[in-house]
Amino acid sequence: MYSIIAQSPGRINIIGEHTDYNEGFVLPAAIDMKTIFKLRKNDTASQINISSTTYQERHQFDLLKFEPLPNGWQN
C-alpha cells in the first residue's frame, strides 16, 4: 500500500536551540515520542494530501498554487 515508510525519534534540546551550527553548546535528549511518515503516489502531478492520526484531520494543497496553510501541524 505505501511506497515509503520512515520514522524519526523524538528529541528535545534542553539547551542550545540553534546554537550547534554556530559553535555553541547543546544538550539534546531523546523522548519517548516519534514521527512516522507514510508516503505513496496519488496519480496526480501536483496534488498533495496529508493527514494526521493524532489530530484526526486531513488537508490538501496543490504545489502549483501553493499558499501557506493555517497555523497548526499541517503548516
C-alpha positions in Angstrom: 0.0 0.0 0.0 2.7 2.6 1.0 5.8 3.1 -1.1 7.9 4.6 1.7 7.6 4.3 5.5 10.0 6.3 7.6 10.1 7.3 11.3 12.1 9.7 13.3 12.6 9.6 17.1 11.5 12.5 19.2 14.1 14.8 20.6 14.2 18.0 22.7 17.0 20.5 23.2 17.4 21.2 26.9 19.9 23.9 26.0 21.3 25.1 22.7 18.4 25.6 20.3 20.0 26.6 17.0 23.5 27.0 18.6 25.1 23.8 17.4 25.8 25.1 13.9 27.1 28.4 15.4 29.8 26.6 17.6 27.6 26.9 20.7 26.9 24.3 23.4 24.0 21.9 23.1 22.3 19.3 25.3 19.8 17.3 23.3 17.8 14.4 24.8 15.7 11.7 23.3 12.0 11.5 24.3 9.5 8.6 24.0 7.6 10.1 21.0 8.2 9.7 17.3 7.1 11.0 13.9 6.1 8.5 11.3 5.8 9.3 7.6 3.9 7.0 5.2 4.1 8.1 1.6 2.6 6.8 -1.6 1.9 8.2 -5.1 -1.6 9.6 -5.7 -1.6 9.7 -9.5 -1.7 13.5 -9.7 1.1 15.8 -10.8 0.8 18.4 -8.1 -2.0 17.5 -5.5 -0.6 16.8 -2.0 -2.8 15.1 0.6 -1.7 15.0 4.2 -3.4 13.5 7.3 -2.7 13.1 11.0 -3.7 10.2 13.0 -3.0 12.2 16.2 -5.4 15.0 15.3 -7.8 13.0 13.0 -7.5 15.7 10.3 -6.8 15.7 6.6 -5.6 18.6 4.4 -5.0 19.0 0.7 -2.9 21.5 -1.3 -1.6 22.0 -4.8 2.1 22.5 -5.3 1.4 24.7 -8.4 -0.9 27.0 -6.4 0.8 26.8 -3.0 -0.2 29.2 -0.3 0.8 28.9 3.4 -1.5 26.6 5.3 -3.2 27.7 8.6 -1.2 27.5 11.8 -1.0 24.0 13.1 0.6 20.7 12.4 -0.1 20.8 8.7 1.9 24.0 8.3 
